[in-house]
Every structure is written in C-alpha cells, then in structure tokens.
C-alpha cells in the first residue's frame, strides 16, 4: 500500500501550506504542494484538520458529483476531501493539491497553482486505492 505524508510548514488564520509526498517501498513516487484553511482549533468548515494519521478512501461526493478521496475519522469532523482548489477560501476544511505557491489574485494570501492538473496526476498515481495519510506540523 502506498503511504501519503503531508508535512505542513506554515500556517496563519488564512491558510496552511505543506508538501505532500507519496511513498512506495520507501521511495517518493509523487510530490506536490498542499493548501488548507488556517488552523482554527479544528472548527468545522473554517479550519484545517488536526495533525495525525488517517485512513483515506475514494467515495462519491454528492457536492462535486464525482469520486474524490475522503479523509476518514477526523475528530468532530466529516466530509473532509481532497479536491481541486487554488485558494484556501475555496476549502471548507478540505485539502487541495497543486504545483506551486503564488499569490494568484494579489490579495496577500499565498495560493496554489495548477490544482486541477495536480489532482489528476495524484489520482493516477494512487490508482483509486485507499491509503494511510500522515499529517505532521513542522511550524
């Protein structure tokens, strides 16, 4: 089974930034940037989730009308998914993947580029299979 690790390196009230690595046999087979909401004590819809280890599996998302990876057993939370987004304000506690960080809309908040394409590459690497997600804060 592939392992997925997110190492968060920066957070503020607006956004949390990190690096995601997919490991297979101890080797990195995929790497990208991540963006989440800022840490606001795990409040629903406005905070990133706590660091920890989670099971993730693909399920149908009624909101997005497609299959997306769902992060399971998040304390006091539900419906946390990996989905494309360029801005942290587009996330309700979910995780977005992208190619690089940039202030796309020049509002002073660092955003994420190429999210849709990066998610497609991630889905291809993960082959729709479940995985263990480990999130570590390094700030």
KEKE-3310 file (N, C-alpha, C; in steps of 0.2 Angstrom, whole numbers, plus 5000, padded with zeros to 4 digits):
npx = (5004:5003:5009:5005:5011:5009:5018:5017:5022:5019:5007:4993:4980:4973:4977:4985:5000:5009:5019:5016:5020:5020:5024:5031:5037:5046:5051:5050:5037:5029:5026:5020:5013:5003:4987:4977:4964:4967:4974:4961:4957:4952:4939:4923:4922:4930:4943:4959:4962:4967:4984:4990:4986:4977:4964:4961:4950:4942:4927:4910:4907:4893:4892:4902:4899:4907:4920:4930:4944:4941:4944:4945:4938:4941:4943:4928:4923:4917:4916:4928:4938:4950:4951:4951:4957:4962:4963:4963:4951:4942:4940:4932:4938:4944:4957:4968:4978:4993:5004:5013:5017:5009:5004:4990:4979:4983:4980:4988:4987:4995:4993:4988:4994:4989:4980:4969:4975:4986:4979:4973:4985:4989:4978:4980:4992:4988:4979:4965:4965:4964:4972:4985:4986:4997:4999:5009:5014:5026:5029)
npy = (4994:5011:5025:5041:5057:5072:5086:5100:5117:5130:5141:5152:5163:5162:5152:5136:5129:5116:5101:5087:5070:5055:5039:5024:5008:5015:5024:5040:5043:5053:5070:5085:5102:5108:5115:5121:5127:5139:5135:5134:5129:5116:5119:5117:5118:5130:5127:5119:5101:5092:5088:5071:5053:5046:5036:5035:5035:5032:5039:5043:5060:5069:5083:5087:5079:5068:5055:5057:5057:5053:5059:5049:5047:5059:5069:5075:5080:5079:5073:5078:5081:5077:5089:5099:5116:5132:5143:5145:5150:5143:5131:5120:5115:5105:5097:5103:5101:5106:5113:5123:5137:5153:5171:5172:5180:5192:5196:5196:5184:5168:5157:5142:5134:5127:5117:5108:5100:5094:5087:5077:5070:5065:5057:5047:5042:5036:5027:5025:5018:5014:5023:5027:5041:5053:5067:5080:5093:5106:5118)
npz = (5000:4996:5004:5011:5015:5023:5026:5035:5034:5036:5044:5046:5050:5038:5029:5027:5023:5014:5010:5000:5000:4991:4995:4990:4994:5002:4994:4986:4975:4970:4972:4978:4981:4995:5001:5014:5024:5037:5054:5065:5078:5074:5070:5062:5044:5043:5047:5046:5047:5062:5065:5062:5060:5047:5039:5021:5008:4992:4988:4982:4979:4983:4982:4973:4963:4958:4960:4974:4985:5002:5018:5033:5049:5056:5070:5077:5064:5047:5030:5025:5011:4998:4985:4970:4971:4971:4980:4997:5003:4996:5001:5013:5025:5019:5008:4996:4982:4973:4960:4963:4975:4975:4975:4968:4965:4970:4984:4995:5001:5001:4987:4977:4963:4948:4952:4948:4937:4945:4955:4946:4942:4954:4957:4947:4951:4963:4959:4963:4974:4992:5006:5018:5027:5034:5043:5048:5058:5055:5061)
capx = (5000:5006:5009:5005:5013:5009:5022:5015:5027:5017:5000:4991:4972:4970:4979:4990:5004:5013:5022:5013:5024:5018:5029:5030:5043:5051:5054:5045:5034:5025:5027:5017:5011:4996:4984:4971:4962:4972:4972:4957:4955:4948:4932:4920:4921:4934:4950:4962:4961:4972:4989:4988:4986:4970:4963:4958:4947:4939:4920:4907:4905:4887:4893:4906:4897:4912:4923:4935:4947:4938:4948:4940:4939:4944:4939:4922:4923:4915:4916:4935:4940:4955:4948:4955:4956:4968:4963:4961:4944:4938:4940:4929:4942:4947:4964:4969:4985:4995:5011:5017:5013:5009:4998:4987:4974:4987:4977:4992:4987:4998:4988:4991:4994:4988:4977:4966:4980:4990:4974:4973:4991:4989:4973:4983:4997:4985:4975:4959:4966:4964:4979:4986:4988:5000:5000:5014:5015:5033:5029)
capy = (5000:5017:5030:5048:5061:5079:5090:5107:5121:5137:5142:5158:5162:5162:5146:5132:5126:5110:5097:5080:5065:5048:5034:5017:5005:5019:5029:5045:5042:5059:5076:5092:5107:5107:5121:5120:5133:5140:5132:5137:5124:5111:5121:5114:5122:5135:5126:5113:5096:5091:5083:5064:5048:5045:5032:5039:5030:5036:5039:5048:5066:5072:5091:5088:5074:5063:5051:5060:5054:5056:5058:5046:5048:5066:5070:5080:5082:5074:5076:5081:5078:5080:5091:5105:5122:5137:5147:5142:5151:5138:5125:5120:5111:5100:5098:5104:5099:5110:5113:5128:5143:5160:5175:5172:5186:5198:5199:5195:5177:5164:5152:5136:5134:5121:5112:5103:5095:5091:5082:5072:5066:5062:5051:5042:5038:5032:5021:5024:5014:5018:5024:5030:5048:5055:5074:5082:5100:5107:5125)
capz = (5000:4996:5010:5009:5020:5022:5031:5035:5036:5038:5045:5048:5050:5031:5025:5029:5017:5016:5005:5000:4996:4990:4996:4988:4995:5005:4989:4984:4968:4968:4976:4976:4987:4998:5004:5018:5028:5043:5060:5070:5083:5071:5069:5055:5038:5043:5050:5043:5052:5066:5063:5064:5055:5044:5033:5016:5003:4987:4988:4978:4983:4980:4981:4967:4958:4956:4966:4977:4991:5008:5024:5037:5056:5058:5076:5077:5058:5042:5023:5023:5005:4993:4979:4967:4974:4971:4985:5004:5004:4992:5005:5020:5029:5014:5006:4989:4979:4967:4958:4967:4978:4972:4976:4961:4965:4973:4990:5001:5004:4996:4984:4975:4956:4944:4956:4944:4934:4950:4957:4941:4942:4961:4956:4943:4955:4968:4956:4966:4980:4999:5008:5025:5027:5040:5043:5053:5058:5056:5062)
cpx = (5004:5005:5009:5006:5012:5013:5020:5020:5025:5009:4999:4983:4969:4971:4985:4994:5008:5015:5019:5018:5020:5024:5027:5037:5048:5054:5048:5043:5030:5026:5023:5016:5004:4994:4978:4970:4967:4969:4968:4953:4950:4940:4929:4920:4926:4942:4952:4961:4967:4978:4987:4988:4979:4970:4959:4956:4943:4931:4917:4905:4899:4888:4897:4904:4902:4915:4929:4938:4944:4943:4944:4943:4943:4939:4934:4921:4920:4916:4923:4937:4947:4951:4952:4952:4962:4968:4960:4954:4939:4937:4936:4932:4945:4954:4965:4977:4986:5002:5015:5013:5014:5003:4995:4983:4977:4983:4981:4992:4990:4993:4992:4989:4992:4985:4973:4970:4984:4985:4974:4979:4991:4984:4976:4988:4994:4981:4969:4959:4966:4971:4979:4989:4991:5002:5004:5015:5023:5034:5028)
cpy = (5006:5021:5037:5052:5068:5082:5097:5111:5128:5137:5149:5157:5161:5155:5142:5129:5120:5107:5090:5076:5058:5044:5027:5013:5009:5025:5034:5044:5048:5064:5082:5096:5106:5114:5119:5127:5133:5136:5136:5132:5119:5113:5119:5120:5128:5134:5120:5108:5095:5086:5076:5059:5046:5040:5036:5034:5035:5034:5044:5054:5069:5080:5091:5083:5070:5060:5056:5056:5058:5054:5055:5047:5054:5068:5076:5083:5077:5077:5079:5077:5081:5083:5097:5111:5126:5141:5144:5144:5147:5131:5125:5115:5105:5102:5099:5103:5104:5109:5117:5133:5149:5164:5177:5179:5192:5201:5198:5188:5172:5158:5147:5136:5127:5115:5106:5098:5091:5085:5076:5067:5062:5056:5046:5038:5034:5027:5020:5020:5017:5018:5027:5036:5050:5063:5076:5090:5102:5115:5127)
cpz = (5000:5002:5008:5015:5018:5027:5030:5037:5038:5039:5047:5048:5043:5028:5029:5023:5019:5009:5006:4997:4996:4990:4994:4989:4998:5000:4987:4976:4966:4974:4974:4982:4989:5001:5008:5021:5034:5049:5064:5074:5080:5070:5062:5050:5038:5045:5046:5049:5056:5063:5065:5058:5053:5039:5028:5011:4998:4988:4983:4982:4979:4978:4974:4961:4954:4962:4968:4983:4998:5014:5030:5045:5059:5064:5075:5070:5053:5035:5021:5017:5002:4987:4977:4970:4973:4977:4992:5005:5000:4996:5012:5024:5025:5013:4999:4988:4973:4966:4962:4970:4975:4974:4970:4960:4968:4979:4996:5004:4999:4994:4981:4967:4953:4948:4953:4941:4939:4953:4952:4941:4949:4960:4952:4947:4960:4966:4960:4972:4987:5001:5015:5024:5034:5039:5049:5052:5059:5057:5069)
residu = (UNK:UNK:UNK:UNK:UNK:UNK:UNK:UNK:UNK:UNK:UNK:UNK:UNK:UNK:UNK:UNK:UNK:UNK:UNK:UNK:UNK:UNK:UNK:UNK:UNK:UNK:UNK:UNK:UNK:UNK:UNK:UNK:UNK:UNK:UNK:UNK:UNK:UNK:UNK:UNK:UNK:UNK:UNK:UNK:UNK:UNK:UNK:UNK:UNK:UNK:UNK:UNK:UNK:UNK:UNK:UNK:UNK:UNK:UNK:UNK:UNK:UNK:UNK:UNK:UNK:UNK:UNK:UNK:UNK:UNK:UNK:UNK:UNK:UNK:UNK:UNK:UNK:UNK:UNK:UNK:UNK:UNK:UNK:UNK:UNK:UNK:UNK:UNK:UNK:UNK:UNK:UNK:UNK:UNK:UNK:UNK:UNK:UNK:UNK:UNK:UNK:UNK:UNK:UNK:UNK:UNK:UNK:UNK:UNK:UNK:UNK:UNK:UNK:UNK:UNK:UNK:UNK:UNK:UNK:UNK:UNK:UNK:UNK:UNK:UNK:UNK:UNK:UNK:UNK:UNK:UNK:UNK:UNK:UNK:UNK:UNK:UNK:UNK:UNK)
# end
